[in-house]
Amino acid sequence: MQLNGNWNYPTPIRFGQGRISELVDACQSAGINRPLLVTDRGLKDLPITSQALDLLEQGGLGRSLFADVDTNPSGQNLDAGLAVYREGGHDGVVAFGGGSALDLGKALAFMSRQTRPVWDFEDVDDWWTRADASGIDPIVAVPTTAGTGSEVGRASVLTNADTHEKKIIFHPGILPAIVICDPELTVGMPAFITAGTGMDAFAHCLEAYCSPHYHPMSQGIALEGMRLVNEYLPRAYEQADDLEARAHMMSAAAMGATAFQKGLGAIHALSHPVGAVYNTHHGTTNAVVMQNVLTFNRGAVESRLDQAAAYLGIPGGYEGFHARVGELNRLFQIPRNLTELGVVSPDLDALTASALADPSTGGNPVIMNADNTRALLEACL
């Protein structure tokens, strides 16, 4: 292990019940005078979105909305949003919603005044330096789910519809200027979204914890994030208005996205191409493949997960940890395999190639190649 790395930690976060009331102040502090609120179609007509728009309007910042965002946001969604953004003369984004809306809103602010196509800024080598940093508008992020942690991330995940690939678009300027984490906004989530997004947070923490890269701060954050999900996600799932559980899950989501600076792995390397081709829910896909990936990585992570199991209060070391993931999936009625999730007659060669091209492979504790990755996908079907 090389004891070196490049470390960054998140933006200012205003955390707590009722703090959505600070939305106007957050925009003004970020230098936004004419925001475009970006959300998804499912949230567009809900009371929490109307509340946010009311606050902006009453604060003299206008009432502008873009909600044509797919479950897996795409380049077409970005183009449509940029047209609205530029026509409206906006100077910043309120990214409001789950991971899809947050990712699209962040990408929109990032691309607002760029001259190159978005795919030129994929998270490859130093491609981010191609961007004009002065052409990035400020972002206020307001998560309404507890999963992706995109609110504290420096990247957006977009699907290239032409190639059916998910691409990670990276730039330090994509990091929101201010985040408002108000657990009251998550109370209305359907149970299956609570489960899927929560297991996404768990996957982020788990893969960061198992990554072979050196980042002891992220290692500690990942471990505590797993504990919070293990303890509080069942409560949030079973009782939607449990605000203590909702608050701890919002913390765990931000912690997971902070921790995965240390790396992701095979869970995400598989779920990204599956989601791009089959339009599956990202967090749910992560949960479906999680136990198989744990088995795949066992030789490299068993002793580390023995320690994690002890910290989480799970008896049985690695075996107990593996079993607990299955127990959570059954509790949350997660599909048992990718076939049940809707992955029928897959092109395994194409999915394997896409998985190996995903940057998440670099953080997996076992080196992934064409043979073992294809076998892993087959095991998940």
C-alpha positions as CSV (number, residue, x, y, z in Angstrom):
1,M,0.0,0.0,0.0
2,Q,1.4,3.4,-1.0
3,L,0.8,6.0,1.8
4,N,-0.1,8.9,-0.5
5,G,-3.4,10.4,-1.9
6,N,-5.3,13.5,-2.8
7,W,-8.0,14.2,-0.3
8,N,-11.0,16.5,-0.4
9,Y,-14.0,16.9,2.0
10,P,-17.4,18.3,1.4
11,T,-19.0,21.6,1.1
12,P,-20.8,23.5,4.0
13,I,-23.9,21.5,5.0
14,R,-26.9,23.0,6.8
15,F,-28.3,19.9,8.5
16,G,-31.6,19.6,10.5
17,Q,-35.3,19.6,10.6
18,G,-37.0,22.6,9.0
19,R,-33.8,24.0,7.4
20,I,-35.4,24.2,4.0
21,S,-36.6,27.5,5.3
22,E,-33.0,28.7,4.7
23,L,-33.2,28.1,1.0
24,V,-33.2,31.8,0.0
25,D,-30.4,32.7,2.3
26,A,-28.4,29.7,0.9
27,C,-28.9,30.9,-2.6
28,Q,-27.9,34.4,-1.8
29,S,-24.8,33.2,0.1
30,A,-23.8,31.2,-3.0
31,G,-24.3,34.3,-5.2
32,I,-27.4,33.1,-7.0
33,N,-30.1,35.7,-7.8
34,R,-32.1,33.9,-10.4
35,P,-32.0,30.2,-9.7
36,L,-33.5,27.4,-11.8
37,L,-34.8,24.6,-9.5
38,V,-34.0,21.2,-11.1
39,T,-35.9,18.2,-10.0
40,D,-37.4,15.0,-11.5
41,R,-40.9,14.3,-12.9
42,G,-42.0,12.4,-9.8
43,L,-41.2,15.3,-7.5
44,K,-42.5,18.1,-9.7
45,D,-46.0,18.2,-8.4
46,L,-45.4,17.2,-4.7
47,P,-45.9,19.6,-1.8
48,I,-42.2,19.7,-0.9
49,T,-41.3,21.1,-4.3
50,S,-44.1,23.7,-4.2
51,Q,-42.8,24.7,-0.8
52,A,-39.3,25.2,-2.2
53,L,-40.6,27.2,-5.1
54,D,-42.8,29.3,-2.8
55,L,-39.7,30.1,-0.7
56,L,-37.7,31.2,-3.7
57,E,-40.6,33.3,-5.1
58,Q,-41.3,35.0,-1.7
59,G,-37.6,35.7,-1.4
60,G,-37.6,37.6,-4.7
61,L,-35.6,34.9,-6.6
62,G,-38.3,34.0,-9.0
63,R,-40.2,30.7,-9.6
64,S,-38.5,28.6,-12.3
65,L,-38.6,24.9,-12.6
66,F,-37.1,22.2,-14.8
67,A,-38.2,18.6,-14.2
68,D,-37.6,16.6,-17.4
69,V,-35.2,14.3,-15.7
70,D,-35.1,10.6,-16.2
71,T,-34.5,8.0,-13.5
72,N,-31.0,7.6,-15.1
73,P,-30.4,11.2,-16.3
74,S,-29.1,11.5,-19.9
75,G,-27.3,13.8,-22.2
76,Q,-30.7,14.6,-23.8
77,N,-32.0,15.7,-20.4
78,L,-28.9,17.9,-20.0
79,D,-29.5,19.5,-23.4
80,A,-33.1,20.2,-22.6
81,G,-32.2,21.7,-19.3
82,L,-29.5,23.9,-20.7
83,A,-32.0,25.4,-23.2
84,V,-34.3,26.3,-20.4
85,Y,-31.5,27.6,-18.2
86,R,-30.0,29.9,-20.9
87,E,-33.4,31.1,-22.2
88,G,-34.3,32.1,-18.6
89,G,-31.1,34.0,-17.9
90,H,-30.4,31.9,-14.8
91,D,-27.3,32.3,-12.8
92,G,-27.3,29.2,-10.6
93,V,-29.1,25.9,-9.8
94,V,-31.1,24.6,-6.9
95,A,-30.6,20.8,-7.4
96,F,-33.6,19.4,-5.6
97,G,-34.4,15.7,-5.2
98,G,-32.8,12.3,-5.4
99,G,-29.6,11.3,-7.1
100,S,-31.0,11.8,-10.6
101,A,-32.1,15.4,-10.0
102,L,-29.0,16.2,-8.1
103,D,-26.7,14.8,-10.8
104,L,-28.6,16.6,-13.6
105,G,-28.8,19.9,-11.8
106,K,-25.0,19.8,-11.0
107,A,-24.2,18.9,-14.6
108,L,-26.4,21.7,-15.8
109,A,-24.7,24.4,-13.7
110,F,-21.3,22.9,-14.7
111,M,-22.1,23.0,-18.4
112,S,-23.9,26.4,-18.4
113,R,-21.1,28.2,-20.1
114,Q,-18.8,25.5,-21.4
115,T,-18.0,25.2,-25.2
116,R,-17.0,21.6,-25.3
117,P,-19.4,18.6,-25.2
118,V,-20.0,17.2,-21.7
119,W,-18.4,13.8,-22.6
120,D,-15.1,15.6,-22.9
121,F,-15.1,15.9,-19.1
122,E,-15.4,12.3,-18.2
123,D,-13.5,11.2,-15.1
124,V,-10.5,10.0,-17.1
125,D,-7.0,11.1,-16.3
126,D,-7.0,14.9,-16.1
127,W,-9.8,15.5,-18.6
128,W,-11.5,17.8,-16.0
129,T,-8.8,20.4,-16.7
130,R,-10.3,20.9,-20.1
131,A,-13.2,22.8,-18.6
132,D,-13.4,26.5,-18.2
133,A,-13.7,26.9,-14.4
134,S,-15.0,30.4,-14.8
135,G,-17.9,29.0,-16.8
136,I,-19.4,27.0,-13.9
137,D,-22.4,28.5,-12.1
138,P,-23.0,28.0,-8.4
139,I,-25.2,25.1,-7.0
140,V,-27.3,24.8,-3.9
141,A,-28.1,21.1,-3.4
142,V,-31.2,19.9,-1.5
143,P,-31.4,16.1,-1.2
144,T,-34.9,14.6,-0.7
145,T,-33.7,11.0,-0.5
146,A,-31.0,9.4,1.6
147,G,-28.8,7.4,-0.8
148,T,-26.5,8.7,-3.4
149,G,-24.8,11.5,-1.4
150,S,-24.5,13.4,-4.7
151,E,-25.1,16.6,-2.7
152,V,-21.5,16.4,-1.5
153,G,-19.9,15.0,-4.7
154,R,-17.7,16.5,-7.3
155,A,-19.1,14.4,-10.1
156,S,-22.3,13.7,-12.0
157,V,-23.4,10.4,-13.6
158,L,-25.0,10.8,-17.0
159,T,-26.1,8.2,-19.5
160,N,-24.9,8.5,-23.0
161,A,-28.0,7.3,-24.9
162,D,-26.0,6.8,-28.1
163,T,-23.6,4.3,-26.5
164,H,-25.9,3.1,-23.6
165,E,-23.1,3.8,-21.2
166,K,-23.1,5.7,-17.9
167,K,-20.3,8.3,-17.7
168,I,-18.9,9.9,-14.6
169,I,-18.4,13.7,-15.4
170,F,-15.9,15.1,-12.9
171,H,-14.8,18.6,-11.9
172,P,-14.0,20.1,-8.5
173,G,-16.4,23.0,-9.5
174,I,-19.3,20.6,-9.6
175,L,-19.3,20.4,-5.8
176,P,-22.3,22.4,-4.6
177,A,-21.6,25.7,-2.8
178,I,-24.1,24.9,0.0
179,V,-26.1,21.8,0.9
180,I,-29.4,21.8,2.9
181,C,-30.1,18.4,4.5
182,D,-33.6,18.5,6.0
183,P,-34.8,15.0,7.0
184,E,-38.4,16.2,6.9
185,L,-38.1,16.3,3.1
186,T,-37.6,12.5,3.0
187,V,-40.6,11.5,4.9
188,G,-42.8,11.1,1.9
189,M,-40.5,8.7,0.1
190,P,-42.2,5.4,-0.9
191,A,-40.8,2.4,1.0
192,F,-39.1,0.9,-2.0
193,I,-37.2,4.2,-2.7
194,T,-36.2,4.4,1.0
195,A,-34.8,0.9,0.7
196,G,-33.1,1.3,-2.7
197,T,-31.5,4.6,-1.9
198,G,-30.5,3.4,1.6
199,M,-28.8,0.4,0.2
200,D,-27.0,2.7,-2.3
201,A,-25.5,4.5,0.7
202,F,-24.5,1.2,2.2
203,A,-22.8,0.2,-1.0
204,H,-20.9,3.4,-1.1
205,C,-19.6,2.9,2.4
206,L,-18.9,-0.8,1.9
207,E,-16.9,-0.4,-1.3
208,A,-15.0,2.6,0.1
209,Y,-14.2,0.5,3.2
210,C,-12.9,-2.4,1.1
211,S,-11.0,-0.3,-1.4
212,P,-7.2,-1.0,-1.3
213,H,-6.4,2.7,-1.7
214,Y,-5.0,4.7,1.2
215,H,-7.4,7.1,2.8
216,P,-7.8,6.5,6.6
217,M,-10.2,9.4,7.1
218,S,-12.6,7.9,4.5
219,Q,-12.0,4.5,6.0
220,G,-13.4,5.7,9.3
221,I,-16.3,7.5,7.8
222,A,-17.2,4.4,5.7
223,L,-17.3,2.2,8.8
224,E,-19.6,4.5,10.8
225,G,-21.8,5.0,7.7
226,M,-22.3,1.3,7.4
227,R,-23.3,1.2,11.1
228,L,-25.8,3.9,10.7
229,V,-27.5,2.2,7.7
230,N,-27.5,-1.1,9.3
231,E,-29.2,0.3,12.4
232,Y,-31.5,3.0,11.0
233,L,-32.5,2.0,7.5
234,P,-34.9,-0.8,8.7
235,R,-36.6,1.8,11.0
236,A,-36.9,4.4,8.2
237,Y,-38.3,1.6,5.9
238,E,-40.9,0.4,8.4
239,Q,-42.0,3.8,9.8
240,A,-41.8,6.6,7.3
241,D,-42.2,9.4,9.8
242,D,-39.3,8.3,12.1
243,L,-37.4,11.5,11.8
244,E,-34.5,10.2,13.9
245,A,-33.9,7.4,11.5
246,R,-34.4,9.7,8.5
247,A,-31.8,12.1,9.9
248,H,-29.2,9.4,10.5
249,M,-29.8,8.0,6.9
250,M,-29.3,11.5,5.5
251,S,-26.0,11.6,7.4
252,A,-25.0,8.1,6.1
253,A,-25.8,9.1,2.5
254,A,-23.4,12.1,2.7
255,M,-20.8,10.0,4.5
256,G,-20.9,7.4,1.8
257,A,-20.3,9.9,-1.0
258,T,-17.5,11.4,1.1
259,A,-16.0,8.0,1.8
260,F,-15.9,6.8,-1.8
261,Q,-13.1,9.3,-2.5
262,K,-11.2,6.2,-1.4
263,G,-12.7,4.2,-4.2
264,L,-15.6,2.2,-5.4
265,G,-15.5,-1.3,-6.8
266,A,-17.3,-4.2,-8.6
267,I,-20.7,-3.4,-7.2
268,H,-20.8,-0.1,-9.1
269,A,-18.8,-1.4,-12.0
270,L,-21.7,-3.9,-12.6
271,S,-24.6,-1.6,-11.7
272,H,-23.6,1.3,-14.0
273,P,-23.8,-0.7,-17.3
274,V,-26.9,-2.6,-16.1
275,G,-28.6,0.7,-15.2
276,A,-27.6,2.3,-18.5
277,V,-29.0,-0.6,-20.6
278,Y,-32.0,-1.7,-18.6
279,N,-32.9,1.6,-16.8
280,T,-32.9,-0.1,-13.4
281,H,-32.9,1.8,-10.1
282,H,-29.2,2.4,-9.2
283,G,-29.4,1.7,-5.5
284,T,-31.6,-1.4,-5.9
285,T,-29.2,-2.7,-8.6
286,N,-26.3,-2.3,-6.1
287,A,-28.2,-4.2,-3.5
288,V,-29.0,-7.1,-5.9
289,V,-25.3,-7.7,-6.8
290,M,-23.9,-7.0,-3.3
291,Q,-23.7,-10.5,-1.9
292,N,-22.2,-11.9,-5.1
293,V,-19.5,-9.2,-5.1
294,L,-18.7,-9.9,-1.4
295,T,-18.2,-13.5,-2.4
296,F,-16.0,-12.5,-5.4
297,N,-13.8,-10.3,-3.1
298,R,-13.8,-12.6,-0.1
299,G,-10.1,-13.5,-0.3
300,A,-9.1,-9.9,-0.2
301,V,-11.6,-8.5,2.3
302,E,-12.5,-11.2,4.8
303,S,-10.3,-10.0,7.6
304,R,-11.3,-6.4,7.1
305,L,-15.0,-7.4,7.2
306,D,-14.5,-9.4,10.3
307,Q,-13.5,-6.1,11.9
308,A,-16.5,-4.3,10.4
309,A,-18.9,-6.9,11.6
310,A,-17.6,-6.6,15.1
311,Y,-18.1,-2.8,15.0
312,L,-21.6,-3.1,13.5
313,G,-22.5,-5.6,16.2
314,I,-23.0,-8.4,13.6
315,P,-22.0,-11.9,15.0
316,G,-20.1,-14.3,12.8
317,G,-17.4,-12.1,11.2
318,Y,-17.4,-12.1,7.4
319,E,-20.0,-14.8,7.1
320,G,-22.3,-12.9,9.4
321,F,-21.8,-9.7,7.5
322,H,-22.6,-11.5,4.2
323,A,-25.7,-13.0,5.7
324,R,-26.8,-9.6,7.1
325,V,-26.8,-8.1,3.6
326,G,-29.1,-10.9,2.5
327,E,-31.3,-10.3,5.5
328,L,-31.6,-6.6,4.7
329,N,-32.4,-7.4,1.0
330,R,-35.2,-9.8,2.1
331,L,-36.6,-7.3,4.6
332,F,-36.7,-4.6,1.9
333,Q,-38.1,-7.0,-0.8
334,I,-35.1,-6.4,-3.0
335,P,-35.2,-8.7,-6.1
336,R,-33.1,-11.8,-5.6
337,N,-31.1,-11.5,-8.8
338,L,-30.7,-9.3,-11.9
339,T,-33.2,-11.5,-13.8
340,E,-35.9,-10.6,-11.3
341,L,-34.9,-7.0,-11.6
342,G,-35.6,-7.1,-15.4
343,V,-32.3,-8.0,-16.9
344,V,-33.5,-10.6,-19.5
345,S,-31.4,-12.1,-22.3
346,P,-28.4,-9.8,-21.5
347,D,-25.5,-9.4,-23.9
348,L,-22.9,-10.6,-21.3
349,D,-20.0,-9.7,-23.5
350,A,-21.1,-6.1,-23.9
351,L,-22.0,-5.7,-20.2
352,T,-18.6,-7.2,-19.3
353,A,-16.8,-4.8,-21.5
354,S,-18.7,-1.8,-20.1
355,A,-18.1,-3.0,-16.5
356,L,-14.3,-3.2,-17.1
357,A,-14.3,0.3,-18.7
358,D,-16.0,1.8,-15.7
359,P,-13.6,3.7,-13.4
360,S,-15.0,1.9,-10.4
361,T,-13.0,-1.2,-11.3
362,G,-9.9,0.5,-10.1
363,G,-11.0,0.5,-6.5
364,N,-12.0,-3.1,-6.4
365,P,-9.8,-5.2,-4.0
366,V,-9.6,-8.1,-6.5
367,I,-8.4,-7.2,-10.0
368,M,-11.2,-7.5,-12.5
369,N,-10.6,-9.1,-15.9
370,A,-12.9,-10.3,-18.8
371,D,-13.2,-13.9,-17.4
372,N,-13.9,-13.2,-13.8
373,T,-16.2,-10.2,-14.5
374,R,-18.3,-12.2,-16.9
375,A,-18.5,-15.0,-14.4
376,L,-19.6,-12.5,-11.7
377,L,-22.3,-11.1,-14.0
378,E,-23.6,-14.7,-14.7
379,A,-23.6,-15.4,-10.9
380,C,-25.9,-12.3,-10.4
381,L,-28.5,-13.5,-13.0
